[in-house]
Amino acid sequence: MTALRRIQKELQDITNRPLEGITVEPEADNLLIWKCSVKGSSDSPYKNGTFHFKIELPTSFPFKAPSVTFLTKIYHPGINEEGHICVPILRDEWKPSVTLSTVLAVIQEKVNNPSPDDPFEPEIAALLKNDKSKFLATAKEYTKKHAM
């Protein structure tokens, strides 16, 4: 019950102060599952793309981190083929004081600023590090094919 109250409060906060470029819509019959999307920023290789992802909140939220799965394919060193995103705040840096607005902002930042550090996809990270123009071309191609 505590989890649902916290989730309702956080959803209200997100509704009152939406993050630009992010949409959030909880499933009609299950507040623990959110359908979300993030728009690629104009200065990223994901420009004009909309990437859909799902947030699943555990019944023990906020004591356990939510899980995030991207449903739209994205060529990104920090998001693997299965759609899992590599961000410390969803792993070992999770604390009950972390808000879902913060989680969404971190996801948006990660998507729009691919980094070869702490990768989920080492080959993509190596390409970003060693042949950035090829990485950018591939990321733009994936965006055009899967996110537009």
N, C-alpha and C positions, 0 to 999 in steps of 0.2 A: 504494500500500500504506500509506503514511503517513497518507493521508486516512482510510482505513478504520479504522486503529488509533485515530486521534483521535476519529472518530465513535462508535466502540464505547465509548470511555472517557467521552465526553460523555453518551451515552445511559445508561450506567451511573450517572453522577452525577445525571441527571434522575430516574432510577428510584429512587435512594437518597434524593434530596431533591426530591420532586415539588413543583411550583408549584400552589398551590390555584387551582382554576378552569381549569386547563389539562390537556388530555390529549395524549399523544404516543404514536403507534404507527407504527413503521417498517414499510414493506411487507415481507412475509415473504421475498420473493426479491430485494429491493433495498434495502440499508441507506441508499442515497442519497436515498430518497424517504420522507418522513414524513407520515402523515395526523395532523393535529392538530385540536384544538378549543379555543376559549376561551369561557367563560361570561361573559355580561354581569353586571357587578356591580350590587348592589341600589340603588346611588345613581346609576346611569347610565340613559340612555334605552333601553339595550339589556338592562335587567333581565329575567331569566328566559329570555333567548335563549341559544342555543348556536350559535356561529359556527364552521363548519368551514373549515380552510385546509390547504394543502399546503406543505411546505418541501421544496425540491429542492436538494440539496447538490452542488456541482460536484466533479468528480474532483480538482480542484486545491485543494479545501478543506484547510486554513483560509486559504489565500492569496487566495482569491476568496470573496466573500460568497455565502451561499445566496440563492435566490429564494423569495419567499413569495407565494402566490396564494390569496385567499379564494374558497371554493367556495359559501359561503352569501351571498346578496345582503344587503348592509348599506347603510343610508343614513348615510354618514359622509363628512366633508370630506377625510379622509386616505386613503380607500380608493376607488379608481375603479370604474367599471362592469365592467371586466375582472377585478376582484378584486386588483389590485396595491395594495400599501400603501406609503405615503410615509413612510419613516423614514430619517433620515440614516445610522444605523448599518448599513443594508443598501446604502448608496450610497457617498458620498464619505468617510464616517467609519469604514468597515470597516477593521479591523486583525486580523491572525492571532490576537491574544491574546483577541479577543472570543469568549465561549463561547456555545453554543446556549441555555443557560439564560438568559443575558443577552438574547439575541435574543427568546426566548419572553416574558420579563418586559417587554421594550420593546413587543412586539406587544400584550400584555395591557393595558399602560398606555395605549397609543395608542387601542385600541378603546374602552376605558371612559372616556376623557377626550378627547372630540372637541374640536379646537381649529381656529379659522379661520386660524391661522398656518401657513404652508408647506403649502397645500392641494393635493390632487390633483384635487379637484372644486371649482373656484372658486365655482360657483353655490350649492352646498350650504354652503360656507364663508361666503358673503355672507348667506345666510339665517340661519345660526347667529349671525352678528354683528348683523344688523339686525332679525331677528324670531325670537328664541330660542324663544318658545312654539310657533311654527309648525314650526320645526326639530325640537323635542322631540316634537311630536305626530306628525310624519312619520316620525321615527326609530323611535318606539314602534310605529307602524302597520306599518312594514317588518319590525320584529322579530317582531311577532305573526304576520305573514303568512309570513315566510321562515325564522325561526329557532326556532320553537317546535313 
